[in-house]
Amino acid sequence: MTLGCPYGIHRVLEPKGVLPQGAQRLDNTMEIYDNEILVDVETLNIDSASFTQIREQAGDNERRMAEIMLQIVATRGKHHNPVTGSGGMFIGTVRAIGSALQSRDLKVGDRIASLVSLTLTPLVIKEIKRIHKDTAQVDIEGQAILFESGIYSVLPEDLPEKVALAVLDVAGAPAQTAKLVKPGDTVLIIGAGGKSGCLCLHEAKKRAGVSGRVVAMDNGEAAVSRIKGLGLADVVINVDATKPIDCLQALQQEIGALADLTINCVNIPKTEMASILCTRDGGTVYFFSMATSFTAAALGAEGVGKDVTMLIGNGYTKNHAQIALEVLRENPQLRQLFSELYA
C-alpha cells in the first residue's frame, strides 16, 4: 500500500475534503496503508451520552441496541452516533503495523486502548457478543484502524483491562481538572457520581487543597451514596441538573456562594444553565459532557448576563492517560469502585 494522510483524510468517502471525525462516511476496508495500524477489537466503550441515547431509542432492549449499533457502523464505517455526535473508544490487540510506523514503540500482539474517538475510527463489527448495560461496554468481534496521528495507550499490567478501558475512556476529565483547579478554589462537579465525575473528585480534592472546597452535585440516592462513600466531597447535593434554578438555590443554601470552577460530567442534555448559574462571574465552566449544546451554553450565558469562561471538553491533554490511571493507583477506594463496576 501507499502512505495515507496522517490525519486519515484518505479514508473519507463523503463529504470529500473533511477530516474523518466530521465525515458522514468512512472507508472501513481493513487493508491498511503504510502509516496505519490494524487492531483486532474485543471491547468498545461507548460514550456515555451515546450509550444512553441508544438504550432509550431501543426501549432498553439489548437485541435492538445491537441492531442500532450495527446499523451505525454499516452506514458510516465508524461508530458515530448520528443523534449525539459522539462515539467512544476500544481495546484490542495489534494485528499489523504499516511499514512507515514500525519504528514506533509498538509491536504486533500488544494490547492497546485507543485514545481517539470512535467517531473518527474506521471500524468493522463482525459480531456483537454482549452488551454490558451497567458499564456501557460492548464485547465484539471486529477490527479497527488507527491513523498515523491516532494516539493510543498500551494497557497497564497492574489494572484489569476493562477497568483501564473505563478510566481511559474519560481520561481527559481528571487530567483537565488537574490543570484547571487552583489551591483554594471552590469546585463544583455536576454529575459527580458517574465515571468521569468520580475521577474528577479525586483530582479536585487534591489540587484545591485544605483551603479549597469541593462540592459534588448529582441526582438520585444511588449516586449520592456513591459520592459520600468516596469521602472526596466537602458538600454533596442531591438535585436534578436539568433544573437550573433548583441547582442554584441548593448550592447557595449549602455553601452561600458560587463556584470558581464548575465541571460538567452529566451524560444527558439540558444541563448547561445549571453549570452557568452556579458559577461566579469571572469563573470557569468546563463542559466535559458530550451531551452539551454549546449553542445553548453560549446563548444561555448571554441571556442571564453571566461573564464566565466556558471550555469545550477536549478529551485530550498532555499525559492524560497517565494522569487518569494514576488516580486509581493513588486512591484505593476509587480503585475498588471501578473494579467492582468494570472488572
C-alpha positions in Angstrom: 0.0 0.0 0.0 0.9 3.7 -0.2 1.1 6.3 2.5 -2.2 7.8 3.6 -2.7 11.3 5.1 -1.5 11.3 8.7 -5.0 12.6 9.8 -6.9 10.0 7.8 -8.4 12.1 5.1 -7.7 9.3 2.6 -10.4 7.3 4.4 -13.1 9.9 4.0 -15.8 8.8 1.4 -18.2 11.7 1.9 -18.0 14.6 2.0 -14.6 14.9 0.4 -12.1 17.3 2.0 -13.2 17.0 5.6 -11.4 15.3 8.4 -12.6 11.8 9.5 -14.4 12.9 12.6 -16.7 15.2 10.7 -17.3 12.8 7.8 -20.6 11.2 7.1 -19.0 8.0 5.9 -15.5 6.4 6.1 -13.8 3.7 4.1 -13.6 0.9 6.6 -11.8 -1.6 4.4 -9.4 -3.4 6.7 -6.4 -3.4 4.4 -4.0 -0.9 5.9 -1.9 1.9 4.4 1.8 2.0 5.2 1.1 4.5 8.0 -1.8 2.8 9.7 -2.3 0.3 12.5 -4.7 -2.6 12.3 -6.2 -3.8 15.6 -8.4 -6.8 16.4 -11.0 -5.2 18.6 -12.6 -7.0 21.6 -14.5 -4.4 23.5 -16.0 -1.0 22.7 -16.5 1.5 25.5 -19.4 3.6 24.1 -19.5 7.2 25.1 -22.0 7.7 28.0 -24.2 10.2 26.1 -24.3 7.9 23.1 -25.0 4.7 25.0 -27.8 6.4 27.0 -29.4 7.6 23.8 -29.1 4.2 22.1 -30.6 2.5 25.1 -33.5 4.9 25.2 -34.1 4.5 21.5 -34.1 0.8 21.8 -36.5 0.7 24.7 -33.8 -0.9 26.8 -33.9 -4.0 24.6 -30.5 -5.5 24.1 -31.2 -7.0 20.7 -32.5 -3.7 19.4 -29.5 -1.9 20.9 -27.2 -4.2 19.0 -29.1 -3.6 15.8 -28.8 0.2 16.2 -25.0 -0.1 16.8 -24.5 -2.4 13.8 -26.5 -0.1 11.6 -24.5 3.0 12.7 -21.2 1.2 11.7 -22.7 -0.3 8.5 -23.9 3.2 7.4 -21.0 5.3 8.5 -17.9 3.0 8.6 -17.4 4.1 12.2 -19.4 4.2 15.4 -20.5 7.8 15.2 -23.9 8.2 16.8 -25.9 10.5 14.5 -28.1 11.8 17.4 -25.4 12.7 20.0 -22.5 13.1 17.6 -20.3 11.1 20.0 -18.5 7.7 19.8 -16.3 6.1 22.5 -13.1 4.1 22.3 -11.9 0.5 22.1 -9.4 -2.1 23.4 -7.8 -4.8 21.3 -4.7 -6.5 20.1 -2.4 -5.1 17.4 -2.6 -7.3 14.3 -0.5 -5.3 11.8 1.6 -2.2 11.7 2.3 -0.3 8.5 5.9 -0.3 7.3 6.2 3.5 7.9 5.3 3.1 11.6 7.3 0.1 12.5 9.9 2.3 14.3 7.3 3.2 17.0 7.5 1.6 20.4 4.7 -0.8 19.5 4.7 -4.3 18.2 2.2 -6.9 16.8 0.5 -8.6 19.7 0.5 -5.6 22.0 -2.7 -5.0 23.9 -3.8 -1.4 23.5 -6.6 1.1 24.2 -7.4 3.7 21.6 -7.3 7.3 22.9 -9.1 8.8 19.9 -12.8 8.7 19.4 -14.7 6.0 17.6 -16.3 8.9 15.6 -13.1 9.1 13.5 -12.0 5.4 13.7 -12.7 3.1 10.7 -14.4 0.1 12.3 -15.9 -3.2 11.3 -18.1 -5.2 13.7 -18.5 -8.9 12.7 -20.5 -9.8 15.8 -21.8 -8.2 19.0 -21.3 -10.7 21.7 -22.5 -9.0 24.8 -23.8 -5.6 25.8 -23.0 -4.6 29.4 -25.8 -2.1 30.2 -24.3 -1.2 33.6 -20.9 -0.1 32.2 -21.7 1.0 28.5 -19.1 -1.6 27.3 -19.8 -3.8 24.4 -17.9 -7.0 23.7 -17.5 -7.6 20.0 -15.6 -9.4 17.3 -14.3 -6.8 14.9 -11.4 -4.7 13.7 -10.4 -1.1 13.6 -7.7 1.2 12.1 -5.7 3.8 13.8 -4.2 6.6 11.7 -0.6 7.9 12.0 -1.9 10.8 14.1 -4.0 8.5 16.3 -3.0 8.2 19.9 -3.2 5.0 22.0 -2.1 3.5 25.3 -0.5 0.1 25.9 -2.7 -1.4 28.6 -1.1 -1.3 32.0 -0.2 -4.6 33.7 -1.3 -3.6 37.2 -5.0 -3.0 36.3 -7.7 -5.2 34.8 -8.2 -4.4 31.1 -11.8 -3.3 31.3 -11.1 -1.2 34.4 -8.3 0.5 32.4 -10.6 0.9 29.4 -13.3 2.6 31.6 -10.7 5.0 33.0 -9.0 5.8 29.7 -12.4 6.5 28.1 -12.7 9.6 30.2 -9.0 10.3 30.8 -9.4 13.9 29.6 -11.8 14.8 32.5 -9.4 14.2 35.5 -6.4 15.4 33.6 -8.1 18.7 32.7 -9.3 19.0 36.2 -5.7 18.7 37.4 -4.8 21.6 35.1 -7.8 23.9 36.0 -8.1 23.6 39.8 -6.0 26.0 41.8 -5.4 25.9 45.6 -8.2 27.5 47.5 -10.8 27.1 44.7 -14.4 26.2 45.3 -15.0 23.5 42.7 -18.4 22.2 41.7 -18.7 18.9 39.9 -22.1 18.2 38.3 -22.6 14.5 37.7 -20.0 13.7 40.3 -21.4 10.2 40.9 -20.6 9.0 37.4 -17.4 7.5 35.9 -15.7 10.8 34.9 -17.2 12.7 37.9 -15.6 10.3 40.5 -12.2 10.7 38.9 -12.6 14.5 38.8 -13.5 14.5 42.5 -10.1 13.0 43.3 -8.1 15.5 41.3 -10.2 18.4 42.5 -9.8 17.5 46.2 -6.0 17.0 45.7 -5.5 20.3 43.8 -7.8 22.6 45.7 -6.1 21.6 49.0 -7.1 22.3 52.5 -8.1 25.9 51.7 -10.4 24.8 48.9 -13.8 23.3 48.8 -15.2 20.5 46.6 -18.9 20.4 46.0 -20.5 17.3 44.4 -23.9 17.5 42.7 -25.8 14.6 41.3 -29.4 13.3 41.1 -30.6 10.2 43.0 -29.8 8.3 46.1 -27.5 5.7 44.4 -25.2 8.4 43.0 -25.2 10.4 46.2 -24.4 7.4 48.3 -21.5 6.5 46.0 -20.1 10.0 46.3 -20.4 10.1 50.1 -18.7 6.7 50.3 -15.6 8.0 48.5 -15.2 10.8 51.0 -13.8 13.2 48.4 -16.5 15.9 48.5 -16.9 18.5 51.3 -20.6 19.0 50.3 -22.9 16.6 48.4 -26.1 18.0 46.8 -28.9 15.8 45.5 -30.6 17.8 42.7 -31.7 17.5 39.1 -29.2 19.3 36.9 -31.8 19.9 34.2 -33.5 22.3 36.7 -31.0 25.2 36.8 -32.9 27.3 39.4 -33.2 24.4 41.8 -29.4 23.8 41.4 -28.6 27.4 42.1 -30.8 27.6 45.1 -29.5 24.3 46.5 -25.9 25.5 46.1 -26.5 28.8 47.7 -28.3 27.2 50.6 -25.5 24.7 51.2 -22.4 27.0 50.8 -23.7 30.5 50.4 -21.5 31.1 47.4 -21.0 30.2 43.8 -18.2 28.1 42.3 -14.9 29.3 41.0 -14.8 26.3 38.7 -17.7 24.1 37.6 -17.0 20.8 35.8 -20.0 19.3 34.0 -19.8 15.5 33.7 -23.5 14.8 33.1 -24.5 12.4 30.3 -27.9 13.9 29.4 -28.8 17.2 27.7 -30.1 20.5 29.1 -27.7 20.9 32.0 -25.8 23.8 30.5 -27.7 26.5 32.5 -27.3 24.8 35.9 -23.5 24.9 35.3 -23.5 28.5 34.3 -25.8 29.8 37.0 -23.8 28.0 39.7 -20.5 29.7 38.6 -19.4 33.1 39.8 -18.8 36.0 37.4 -15.2 35.6 36.2 -15.2 31.9 36.9 -14.8 28.9 34.6 -17.2 26.2 33.4 -15.6 23.1 31.9 -18.1 21.1 29.8 -16.7 17.6 29.6 -20.1 16.1 28.8 -20.7 15.2 25.1 -24.4 15.9 25.7 -23.6 19.6 25.9 -25.1 22.0 23.5 -22.6 24.8 23.0 -25.2 26.9 21.4 -27.4 26.6 24.5 -24.4 27.4 26.7 -23.3 30.5 24.8 -26.7 32.0 24.3 -27.9 31.0 27.7 -24.9 32.7 29.4 -25.6 35.8 27.4 -29.3 35.6 28.3 -28.6 35.7 32.1 -25.8 38.2 31.9 -23.1 35.7 33.1 -19.4 36.5 32.3 -17.9 33.1 32.6 -15.2 31.4 30.7 -16.6 28.2 29.0 -14.3 25.4 27.9 -15.1 22.7 25.4 -14.4 19.2 26.9 -11.3 18.3 25.0 -10.8 14.6 25.6 -7.1 15.1 25.2 -4.5 16.9 27.1 -0.8 16.1 27.6 -0.2 12.9 29.7 -4.0 12.5 30.2 -3.8 8.7 30.1 -1.0 8.5 32.8 -2.8 11.1 35.0 -6.1 9.2 34.9 -4.7 5.8 35.5 -2.6 7.2 38.4 -5.8 8.3 40.1 -6.7 4.6 40.7 -3.2 3.9 42.0 -3.4 6.8 44.4 -7.0 6.1 45.6 -7.8 2.6 46.9 -11.5 3.4 47.3 -11.8 4.5 43.7 -9.8 1.5 42.5 -12.2 -0.8 44.4 -15.2 1.0 43.0 -14.0 0.7 39.4 -13.0 -2.9 39.9 -16.5 -3.7 41.3 -18.2 -2.0 38.3 -15.9 -2.9 35.4 -13.6 -5.8 36.2 
